[in-house]
Amino acid sequence: MQKLTLWRLLSFTIVPMFLLLILTVLSMPSAKAQENTTNITNPTFANGNANTSNFLNYTSSSYGLKIQYPSYLIKVESQNQSSGDLVKFISPRGTPPLEVRISGGHQVPQNMSLEQWDNETTKRLSQSLENFSLIGSNSTTIAGSPAHWRVYTAKLPSSGVEIKFIQFLIIKDNKEYIITANTFPTDVSFYVPTLHKMINSFAFIPIVPNPAH
């Protein structure tokens, strides 16, 4: 881990509330880690959590999706559809680092199930990432489509810094979509309200092809 106009928007099934519980439990740092949790003073944040009241709408008629994101995040749209990245949202300087990336839109093999796709991509991650550690995973539903979530940690090869990833895999009309959020393990709990609202707001809409030039 980015279609609008003419057709009616597809119905959107809200992610079950247990997702918030999952995010909260998986984001809990150890007692030692809590001592290092980022603490900032900023009008956009309150009580150590992102303010979920000031959200903007991101809609892409080219990719057939929409999502809400907090106004303090920086939106970066992909200029190259072949890259697989559709759009990402990045925290600004002075706030705990966060990146939420939406990628995909490619066809999955016709006979590949969501579980098989999850197993295959998890295997790739374990082979390509340093110190990959799967913390948890399970099936769910996002935007009315079958989905799978997983949480894992890995170290950046360039710096050796450990990062926690919260990832959602979705199959819609035989196409794969991935929503990945990553931050420092000590800052995940800071962003739980933000991530919960973003995932709940994610929806698919009709694709409107770009007019030929």
Helices and strands as residue ranges (DSSP letters): H 18-27, H 31-34, E 45-46, E 49-50, E 55-60, E 65-70, E 74-77, G 81-83, E 85-90, E 99-107, H 114-128, E 130-142, E 145-155, E 162-172, E 175-183, G 185-187, H 188-201, E 203-204
